[in-house]
Amino acid sequence: MDLFVEKFGGASVNSANAIKNVVSIIGQNNKKRLIIFSAMGKTTNLLENVVDNFFYNSIINYPLIEESLKYHSSIIEELFPKENKDIIISIVFQFYEQITKILLCSKKENYSQLYSSIVSFGEKISTCIISEYFLYLGIKHLLLYADNIIKTDEHFQEANILWQETQRNIEQEIQPLFLEYDTIISQGFIGGTLDNRTTTLGREGSDFSASIFAYCLNSVDMTIWKDVDGFLNCDPKYFKDAVKFEQIPYSEAIELSYYGASIIHPKTIKPLENKNIPLKVKSFINPLALGSEINSSLKMKPLIPSYIFKTNQTLISISPKDFSFIVEENISNIFAIFAEKGIKLNLMQNSALSYSVCFDNKNKEVIDNLLEVLQEKYRVKYNTSLTLLTIRHYNEESIKKLTKEKDIILEQRSRLTAQFLY
């Protein structure tokens, strides 16, 4: 049978009206589909703050938990009639009771494990509310929990997929259900260890979740519903003249997501490419528009420069304390330190006497510890609060336009990509 996978992000389900719009989109055609939903609105950010308050300050931030509960309750109030809403609010309240119980019982030994066990409730609460609304409307469907299906290792906050176990679960537990159901819904961002502890797949990992299901189900295609018209050549927050790509090769989409194009999670494309599953990027605001398609084509349509900005960057320049050069042994040691700290490098450049790297400045504690470790063996200079501009398929006109009057402190070019740090 032909199966389809669709993913709706947090912005597409951030209010009662948004959820009604999702129902309208689903109702535009009949097909057997698995739908992945993200947490509603900014729930993930709020729950991350709850985790940080508890782990670093030993505070259970009840006001934040109450704020999140009120947010979800307000959506329920708008979606359901009086006779339904009290029961559904009580179901959601039980999720928040579980959050508090986990915090009260936590020994604060593993931040990543605590993070995944708490933040994953955003997606579970979201799909619970949506499932109840589907039931209220008479939409026959089944709600499944992804941590029982997508199996991972124990890197809790950036978990790696155990593909063999996940494939078996999806083939045995989900595929047969489509004989009875046209619609199955589940959560993005969430996985589970073999002993059933919840993991997460990395921030904004719901796209990746959808591609895992698409790969294992051999879906006809996969659709990501966004608040933009498709895959754009730049962030419309920065440019008023953003251009939509009609067609993007898999390889180009991988490159753009690697450099930081926020529209797609970097891990999303490869599983789809491996089975030649097209990925459609469409607008939930204008669902009848064509959108963009990522597929096995060889050319971008149109072939124009793409611009990617990454703010809040840190640049570290490292040189040996002794009289040696930066050679392979030094670089290997430095790489190992970054890997141990879980830091992804966005740009690197080396000379005879120094090795410079640029990365996201997300966690001050991690960076302080990194500098301390590096300074044991190397001289270290660093700059913070920088911006990294990447231009894919650059030309001189695009470079001049975007770097004019910028104080460029590091520049790097290859055949197709130019990067500037300022």
N, C-alpha and C positions, 0 to 999 in steps of 0.2 A: 504494500500500500504506500501511497505518497504521503510523507510526513513533512511538516514544516516546523521550524523553530523561530520564535519571536522573542524579543527582549524589550521591556519597557523600563526606563530608568527612573530615578527618583523624581525628576521634574514632571514626568508624565503621570504621576500618581500622587501629587503633593496636595491635593484638595479633593473634595467631593465631586466638584465639576470635572476635574481632571480624570477621575476614575470613571465617571459617566462617559467621558470622551473616549476612553480606552474601550469601554463596552461598545460604543458606536463603531469604532474602528474594527473590532473583532467581528461585529455583525455585518460588515460589508461583504464578506464572502464566507462560504462554508468550506472548511477544510480541516483535516486532522492536524492539530497543532499542539506543540508544547510551548508554554509561555513562561518566560523567566521574568520575575519582578524584582526590582531593587527596593531598598528601604524608602519610605515616603519622605520627600523633602530633604531637610537637613538632619534627619534622625541620627544618621551615622556620626556626624560631627558631635552631636550632643552626647551620645553614648561614649564616644571617645573621651570627651571631657570627664564623664563620670568615672571611667577607668583611670584616667590620669590623676584625678583628685584622690581616688582611693589608694592607688599604688604608690604615688609619690608623697602624698600629704596625709594618708591614713584617715581620709574623710569620706564618708558615704554622703554624697551630695544629694540629699533628698529633694531639695527644691528643683534640681535639674531633672531628676526622675519624674517628679510631679509635673514639670513643664512638658515633658515628652508624653506622659499619659494624657494630659489635657489636650495636647495637639491631636493625638489619635482619637480621643473621645469626641472632639469637635467635628472631625470628619464623619465619625459614626452618626452623630446627631443629625447631620445633613443628609446622610445616605438612607437612613432607615426610618420607618414609622415608629411611633412610641412603643408599640407592643414588641418590637424586635430589638430596639437599640439598647435597652437596659441589659438584656442577656448578653449581647455582643460586647458591650463595655466591660461586663464582668469577666468575660473570656480574656479580653486584652489585659485587664487588671491582673489576672493570674500570671501572665508573662512578666509583668513588672514585679510581682511578688517573687518570681523565680530569680530575677536580676538581683534583688535585695538579698535573697537567701544565698546566692553564689558569693556575693561580696562579704556577707557576714561569716561565711565558712572559709573564705580564702586565706591561705597562709602567705600570700604575696611572694611566692618563690619564683614564678615565671610570668613576666609581664605579657609575653606573646600569647600564652595559653589563657590568661585571664582576659586579655583583649578579645580574643576570638569567642570565648564563652559569653561575653557580655554584648559586644557590638553586633554579633550575628542575630540578636533578637530584633534588630531593626527590620531585617528581611522577613523574619518569621511573623512578626506582628503585621507587616504590610500584606503578606499573602493570606494571612488569617482573615483580615478585614475584607480583602478583595474576594476571597472564596465565599465568605458569608453573603456578600452582595450578589455574587453570581447565583447562589442558592435562592436568595430572595427574589431574583428576577426569573428564576426557573431555568438558568443555563446549566445544563448537565455537565459536570466536570469532576475532576479528582484533584485534591491537593496533596502533594508529596513533599517531604522534607529532604532537602539536598544533602544534608550531612549523613543521611542514611544510604545515599546512592553514590555520590562522588567521593571516592576514597583517596586519601592523601597520606604523605609522610607526616612527621611530627614537627615540621617547621611551621608552627601554628599560625603565624601572622603572614607568612609568604609561602604557603604550603605547596609542595610539588605533587602533581597528580600521579596516583598509582593507576596507570592506564589499563592494565589487564583486569584488575579487580573492578574498576569503574565500568569498563566495557561489559563485563559479565553481568554486573548489577543492572545496567540499563537494558541489556538484551533480555534478561530473564524477568525483571520486575516491572519495566515500563512498557516495552514494545507490545507485549500481549494485551495490555490494558486498552490499547487503541482499538481493539476489536469491539469494545463496549463503549468507550468514551471518545468523543471528538476533541475534547479539550482537557489537557492536563496542565496544572500550574505548579511552579516550584520557585525556589529562591536563587538569586545570583549571589556570588561572593562567598558562598559557604561550601565547605567540605567536611569530611570527618575521618579520623584515624580508624585503623582496623579494629581498635578497641572502643570505638564510638565516642571519642572526644571531639568536640567541634573545632574545626580549623577555619581559617579564612584565606582567600587566594590573592590577597594584595588589594590595596585601595583601588576602587573603581573596577573590581574584578568581575562584575556581573556579565560584561561582554564575554569574558573568557569562559564563564560558566555556560553561557548559551552555546558557545562554539564547541565545548566538550559534549554537550547533549547532541548538537547537530552532527558531530563526527560519529558518535556512537550509534545514533539512530539512522545514519545515512540519509539525512534530510535532503529534500529537493533544493531548498535554499534556507538562508537565515536572514531575518530582518531585525535591524536595530532601529527603534523609534526614538528620535531626538527632537530637540526644540529648534533645530535648523533644517534647511531644505535638503541637506545631503552632506556629503563630504566636501568641505570648503577648502580653498587654498590658503586660508588664514582665519584667525579667530575674529569673528565680527565685532567683538568687544574692542579690538584694536583698529580695525579697518572698516570703513563704510562700504567699500567697493569689493567685498569678498566675492569670489567666483566659485560656483559649484562645479565639481568634476562630474561628468556623466559616467565616466568609466575609469577605473583605476586597476592596474595589474596588482596581483597579490604582492609581488616583490616591492612595489612602490608603497603600498599600504603598510607593509612591515617596516620599511625604512622610515616613513613619516611617523608612525606610532613610536618607533624606537627613539627618534629625536624629540618626541614629546607632544605630537599632535594629540590633543586631549579627547578627540572624538571617539577613539577606539583604544581599548586596553592593548598594550604591546603583544601580549600572548595570544590574542584572539585569532589572528589570521592563519597561523601555521596549521592548526588542525583542519581548517576549512580547505586550505590549499592542498593538503595531503589527499583529500578526497574530491577535489575540484567542486566544492560546494560554494555557489555564489553568495556573497554577503551584500545585502541591500541596506542602505542607510536612508531612512525616510523621515518625514516630518509628521509628528502627531498633531501639529497645529494645522497642517495642510496635507492630510493623508492621501488625497487623490493625486498629488503631484508625483512625478516619476522618481525623484530622489537620485541617488548615486548607486552604482553597482561595482563591487570589487570582485574581480574574476580572473580567469586565466589569460586574458587579453595581453598583448605585448606593448600596448601604447596607452598613455594617458590621453584622455579627451576632456578638455583641451590641454595641450602641453604648455603650461605656464609655470612661473616660479611659485613655490609654496613657502610661507613664512611661519616660523614657529618661535614663540617667545617663552623662555623659562626664567621666571624672576626668582629672587631670594637665593642666588647662587653664591657658593663659596669657592674661591680659588686658593689652592695650596701649592706652593713651590718648594720642592724638597731637594736638598743637596747634601752630599756626604760631609761628615765632620773631619775626616782624615784627608789624605792627598789623592784619594782614588777618584775615578770617574763614575758617572751613572752608567752602569753596564747591566747586562741581563740579570746578574745575581741580585743587584740592588732592586731592580724593577720587580723581579719575582717576589722578593721580600715585602716590598711596598704593596704589591697587589694582594698578597696574603693578608696583610693588615686590614686593607679596605674590605676584603671579602669577609673577614672575621667580624667586622663591625656592621656588616650588612649595608654598605654604602655603594650605590650604583654610580659609576662615573659617566658624566655627560660629555666630557671632552678631556683629552690627554695630549701632552706634547713633551718631548724630551730633547735635551741638548747634551753636550759632553759632561756638563757640570750640574745640571738640574733636571728635575722631572716635575712637570706641572699638571695638576688635575683640577677639574671643575665638577661640582656635584651640588645636589639640592641641600639647602640648609634647613632641615626639618626638625632636628632634635639637638638642642644645645648641649645636653649632657653627653650624647654620643660623640659630638664633634670635639668637646673638651677632652674627652678620654682619648680620642684618636690623636689629637695634637700631643698629648702627654706621652703616648706610646711612640709616636714618630720622633719626638725630640730626644728620646733616649739614644738614638743612633744617628739622627740626621739634623741638619740645620733646617728650620722650617719658617717660611714667610707665608702670610695668608691675608686675603682680602674677603670681606663679606658684603652682603647686600648688592650683589652684582646681577646683571641681566645677560642671559645667553640668547643670542639671535641666531637661528639656523635658517638658511635659505637653500631650499632644494631646487635644482634646475635653475640656478642663479644666472644672471647676466650682469654686466657692469652697471647698467641703468638701475637695476633693483638694489644692488649693493650701495651705490651712491645715494640713492633715495633714503635708505633706511639707516645708513651709518653717518649721514651728514651731521656734523657738530657733535658726534659722540666721541668720548675719550676711550678709544679701543685699547685694551691692555693685553689682549691675546687674540690672534687671528689664525684661522686654519682653513685651507681649501683643498678639495679633491676634485675629481673630474665633474661631479654633479652636485656637490654640497659645499657650501661655504658657511663657516661659523665665526661669530664675533662676540667677544666677551667685553662688556663695558659696565 
